[in-house]
């Protein structure tokens, strides 16, 4: 039993690895965000046809971030990246008022997929530096986020080029995923204790 406690606590406080999927319509700023987090600098990007994948180290967490292209012809491929995703980052161009309904439809289509039922959702309301950008409250309304009653979600205003808001979003994401992992570990431990007690009674 002592060994079991040791394993439990080492699992709770060890460096955590998380699989994050980052999607959004084309030109929302996904790749700029990825490399701002990875390198701390702005890189020149071209439309992502397939995907970029990088490991981002932050605090005691190693994020494997998949940045998948957002052009309409390749959006059906998003579902191939859903498996084992713990956190979903949906990036919105806050200045793109014409396509916000399209963004909402794509988001809700994804969230209805069974493989993403347990994933927490972080929305980056990106490009807040632009003069006509919708604020986070407006984006929340346009995306219908308040209707997501069975899912942990959060919206963070960001500017990918300056990095503003990115780490605040990561803090929320990491805390929520870590909390879920702790609850899962405790549930597993409780089941183990119950099984051990049951065996003791039988013997």
C-alpha positions, 0 to 999 in steps of 0.5 A, a space after each residue: 500500500 505504501 508503494 501505491 501511495 508513492 506511485 500516486 503522489 509521484 504521478 500527481 506531482 511529476 512533470 505533466 505531458 498534455 496533448 493539445 489540438 489547435 484549430 480555427 479558420 484559415 488566417 486566424 493566427 494559429 501558426 503565429 501563436 504556435 511559434 510565438 509560444 515555442 520560440 518567443 518570436 514572430 515567424 513569417 508564416 504561409 497557409 498551413 496545408 497539413 499541420 505543424 507540431 511542436 512541443 512547448 515547455 511551460 512551467 511543469 508541463 510539456 504541451 504537444 501542440 498540433 496546429 492544423 491548417 484551417 482552409 475549408 478544403 482541409 477542415 474535414 481532416 481535423 477529425 484525424 487529430 481528435 484522438 487522445 486530445 486533452 485540450 482544444 484551442 480554437 483560434 478566432 480572428 476577432 477582426 473577421 466579422 464576416 466569417 464568425 458564423 462560419 467559425 461558430 459552425 465549425 467549432 460546434 461541429 467539432 465539439 459534437 464529435 465523441 472523441 472530443 467529449 472530454 477535451 477542455 476548450 480554450 478560445 483565443 480571441 486573436 488579433 485584438 490589436 486591430 481597430 475593428 476587433 470584436 471583444 471577448 464578450 462579443 466573440 463569446 456571444 457570436 460563438 454560442 459559448 454559453 450554450 456549452 453547459 457540459 464542457 469546461 471552456 474559457 475565452 482569452 483575448 490575445 494578440 499573437 504578434 505581441 504575445 499578449 494573453 497567450 500565457 494567461 490562456 495556457 495557465 487556464 488550460 494547464 490548470 484545468 487539464 491538470 485538475 482533471 488528471 488529478 481527479 482521474 488519479 484519485 478515482 483510480 486510487 479509490 477503486 484500488 482501495 475499494 478492491 483491496 478492502 474487498 479482497 481483505 474481507 474475502 480472505 
